[in-house]
Amino acid sequence: MKIELDYLTRIEGHAHLVVDQSKGEITACHLEVVETPRFFEAMLQGRHYSDVATIVARVCGVCSISHSLVSLMATEAALKIEVPPQAQLLRRLLSYGEIIQSHLLQLYFMALPDYLGVPSLFHLLEERQELVSRALRLKRTANRICQVVGGRPIHPVTTCLGGFSARPEASELKKLRQELVAALPDLEATVELFSDFIYPQFSRQREALCLQADNQYPLHGQQVCSSSGDTSAVSDYREQIEEYLSPNSTAKLARTERGSYMVGAQARLRNGSKQLSPMGSKVCSALQLNPAGLNPFENIKARLVEVVHYTEEALHAIDDLLLSGMHKILSKETPTAGGQATAAIEAPRGLLFHSYQYNHQGLLETADCVIPTAQNLAAIEEDLQLLLPDLLDQPEEQLRKRLEMLIRAYDPCLSCSTHLLKIDLV
Amino acid sequence: MKARIGFFDFAGCEGCQLTVMNLEEELLQVLQLVEFVEFRELMSETSAQLDIAFVEGSICRPGDRERLRQIRQRSEILVALGSCADNGGVNALGSDRTPEVLRQQVYGADLPHLYTETPQPLSAVVAVDYRIPGCPIDGQEFLSILQALLLKQHPELPSFAVCVECKLAEYPCSFDYGQICLGPITRAGCRAICIDGGGYCRGCRGLIDNPRTSPYHRILEQHGLSVDEILDQYRMFNVGEKQP
């Protein structure tokens, strides 16, 4: 068994699932993630603090906003740079935008074809034009949040150390608010669509980790909480989370002392469902989703609940910004000393850690990034191993489809998800 | 018959393909003119022959070269999509060290499956017909280049600098803040989006064809900035390029 996983870069690229089977017994079942190592942590070494977030955003096009923000937060904590409250609110709004667009892409373009029985959404261009248009309309609205706040949807240009280098005009925010309200009927139709599907039944006990939800749904924060009830400081992530080598692999996976765990929408919902917005809770019931449920296939539903929740939160954030008027969005302190710090953020796919050490000249000495997909891999594998025995008597096509659906439900990464699997049945 | 178009990726963040996806309604219109026959991010299918291949990412592994050659072989036109494909982009930032050293630094070990070579642009391996620069690409520029290709014309990139677009938009000059800016030597086409966002140009679209280096040095001197400072910025996206 071999898992080639480069946890340091975004895992975007091909993954293979290898199942070894003889005489009806599974001797091996594993996911091979093959991605070119890009050595971001090494490339950051020696870079000035003002360049780090710009470089590290390039780890991932889908979640460049999360990488930018968590990088800025880690540098700000290390160099003791304060971020004004209004800038923090803008950062939340920007995060909402990214999570909504990433989830919508996953729901409509990755997951939906499985449930509608087509190879891609483009196959529905003629028969179900309204559905394709709706998917694109919704995605556009989510991207508009990122555009208005971040300057563009991919690799934001307004985010900087200490806050933001440009603020959205009030008129732009008002327009954005109208667009979000106008998107609500499309979201309703989406909920209706996804509530009609039959999701495969499967469940397995697993730990769920996310940032602590105090009085709001997990997003930014200093504490990690676990479904086991434990909490720990983000800065202690290395004590909570152990990266290890699989016996048959040289790549690192992650576990807590209790074993493999999951991060992402379902983990956030499990630990933070009490903080869901009213519309989010409603959608949770409409989809008949138990927030404490353990069926990984229902990650899809959790993602849709979050789309609605974050949309509602985005409306509130815009209201807060408009009502509070213009305040400082950038602190221009020049750091006087080096330092070390860790920050974490809820990226669309879950917990993302960046940890940096700077020397007194403000040059980066060491960097460590732990990405969500790497944390989910062990859980995905264990799910696959448990799911497989019941599927072995099914036709290969069925089996392949079911396994693909399971992996896609975790949304391991944009590029993996559609062309993910080469299943070798040995 | 609709033009057959494919999207491919090597080492990169796939933000350029996502930028194409983000064209949304315009994408629907594009799909009336062309057929996407390969797009790994969104489709399960593959295709044999292509009219246009858009290729994102850098070439880092021996297997990459063979895969790229095959894409070249079955494509009428091959376009480098984004700075990683065009000149190595940020992937090349580690080029000052050998891949062995990078592996040691990041993994603490030199493992065979982590083997890579110094990242190279597509043009190091195959003939590239056209290129769309930027990190990420600009969606509107993608559309205009696609349009030209569909009309059997030769798409051209702006030959003037980001400064021109910046001045036209009347943004304040970064140098007036004592801020290094690569606008004077970087190819336009981004509508100076970073300066609009309160930042400065980091040169992600690469050098213009004939950068006027002596006036640029004078600007640097006038503002008390050094050539080393500017080269440090320049190397973020242009390690693989010649120095201005």
HADDOCK unambig.tbl for C-alpha pairs under 7 A between the chains (distance, minus, plus):
assign (segid A and resid 4 and name CA) (segid B and resid 113 and name CA) 7.00 0.50 0.50
assign (segid A and resid 36 and name CA) (segid B and resid 11 and name CA) 5.86 0.50 0.50
assign (segid A and resid 37 and name CA) (segid B and resid 114 and name CA) 6.43 0.50 0.50
assign (segid A and resid 38 and name CA) (segid B and resid 91 and name CA) 6.40 0.50 0.50
assign (segid A and resid 39 and name CA) (segid B and resid 102 and name CA) 6.52 0.50 0.50
assign (segid A and resid 39 and name CA) (segid B and resid 106 and name CA) 6.46 0.50 0.50
assign (segid A and resid 41 and name CA) (segid B and resid 106 and name CA) 6.57 0.50 0.50
assign (segid A and resid 42 and name CA) (segid B and resid 102 and name CA) 6.18 0.50 0.50
assign (segid A and resid 42 and name CA) (segid B and resid 105 and name CA) 6.22 0.50 0.50
assign (segid A and resid 42 and name CA) (segid B and resid 106 and name CA) 6.09 0.50 0.50
assign (segid A and resid 43 and name CA) (segid B and resid 93 and name CA) 5.76 0.50 0.50
assign (segid A and resid 43 and name CA) (segid B and resid 94 and name CA) 5.02 0.50 0.50
assign (segid A and resid 58 and name CA) (segid B and resid 13 and name CA) 5.91 0.50 0.50
assign (segid A and resid 59 and name CA) (segid B and resid 13 and name CA) 5.67 0.50 0.50
assign (segid A and resid 60 and name CA) (segid B and resid 13 and name CA) 4.46 0.50 0.50
assign (segid A and resid 61 and name CA) (segid B and resid 13 and name CA) 4.87 0.50 0.50
assign (segid A and resid 61 and name CA) (segid B and resid 14 and name CA) 5.44 0.50 0.50
assign (segid A and resid 61 and name CA) (segid B and resid 15 and name CA) 3.80 0.50 0.50
assign (segid A and resid 62 and name CA) (segid B and resid 15 and name CA) 6.55 0.50 0.50
assign (segid A and resid 109 and name CA) (segid B and resid 42 and name CA) 6.40 0.50 0.50
assign (segid A and resid 110 and name CA) (segid B and resid 42 and name CA) 6.90 0.50 0.50
assign (segid A and resid 119 and name CA) (segid B and resid 43 and name CA) 6.39 0.50 0.50
assign (segid A and resid 119 and name CA) (segid B and resid 44 and name CA) 5.82 0.50 0.50
assign (segid A and resid 120 and name CA) (segid B and resid 42 and name CA) 6.50 0.50 0.50
assign (segid A and resid 120 and name CA) (segid B and resid 43 and name CA) 5.12 0.50 0.50
assign (segid A and resid 120 and name CA) (segid B and resid 44 and name CA) 6.87 0.50 0.50
assign (segid A and resid 136 and name CA) (segid B and resid 24 and name CA) 5.24 0.50 0.50
assign (segid A and resid 136 and name CA) (segid B and resid 25 and name CA) 6.53 0.50 0.50
assign (segid A and resid 140 and name CA) (segid B and resid 24 and name CA) 6.46 0.50 0.50
assign (segid A and resid 151 and name CA) (segid B and resid 197 and name CA) 5.90 0.50 0.50
assign (segid A and resid 154 and name CA) (segid B and resid 15 and name CA) 6.50 0.50 0.50
assign (segid A and resid 157 and name CA) (segid B and resid 194 and name CA) 5.44 0.50 0.50
assign (segid A and resid 157 and name CA) (segid B and resid 197 and name CA) 5.49 0.50 0.50
assign (segid A and resid 157 and name CA) (segid B and resid 199 and name CA) 6.86 0.50 0.50
assign (segid A and resid 158 and name CA) (segid B and resid 197 and name CA) 4.74 0.50 0.50
assign (segid A and resid 158 and name CA) (segid B and resid 198 and name CA) 6.21 0.50 0.50
assign (segid A and resid 158 and name CA) (segid B and resid 199 and name CA) 6.89 0.50 0.50
assign (segid A and resid 165 and name CA) (segid B and resid 197 and name CA) 6.42 0.50 0.50
assign (segid A and resid 165 and name CA) (segid B and resid 198 and name CA) 4.62 0.50 0.50
assign (segid A and resid 165 and name CA) (segid B and resid 199 and name CA) 6.46 0.50 0.50
assign (segid A and resid 166 and name CA) (segid B and resid 197 and name CA) 5.38 0.50 0.50
assign (segid A and resid 166 and name CA) (segid B and resid 198 and name CA) 5.09 0.50 0.50
assign (segid A and resid 414 and name CA) (segid B and resid 41 and name CA) 6.26 0.50 0.50
assign (segid A and resid 415 and name CA) (segid B and resid 40 and name CA) 6.56 0.50 0.50
assign (segid A and resid 415 and name CA) (segid B and resid 41 and name CA) 4.38 0.50 0.50
assign (segid A and resid 418 and name CA) (segid B and resid 40 and name CA) 6.62 0.50 0.50
assign (segid A and resid 418 and name CA) (segid B and resid 41 and name CA) 5.87 0.50 0.50
assign (segid A and resid 418 and name CA) (segid B and resid 42 and name CA) 5.72 0.50 0.50
assign (segid A and resid 418 and name CA) (segid B and resid 43 and name CA) 5.89 0.50 0.50
assign (segid A and resid 418 and name CA) (segid B and resid 44 and name CA) 5.83 0.50 0.50
assign (segid A and resid 419 and name CA) (segid B and resid 40 and name CA) 5.78 0.50 0.50
assign (segid A and resid 419 and name CA) (segid B and resid 41 and name CA) 6.96 0.50 0.50
assign (segid A and resid 419 and name CA) (segid B and resid 43 and name CA) 6.85 0.50 0.50
assign (segid A and resid 419 and name CA) (segid B and resid 44 and name CA) 5.25 0.50 0.50
